């Protein structure tokens, strides 16, 4: 049985400083920061390892990522999930 290390990652792309679009067709929003800053390693929807840097095409002027558009094979997400990290005990 393959492990998550053998599966392609779930590519996450942030949309205009708002929610993150997952490679598996969902939206996820953090209260602060992104997947890396919040220690998110695996996608809560598909279970694959998160790749928050892949899948961010540059705009024609090279001014940063372009928000992805809808694709015919990706169903719209019914809701945006929110994640609030639990403070670490010291």
Secondary structure, DSSP 8 states (H G I E B T S, - for coil): ---GGGS--EE-EE-TTS-EE-TTS-EEEESSS-TTTTT--B-TTT--BEESSTT--B-TTS-SB------TTS---S-EEEE-------
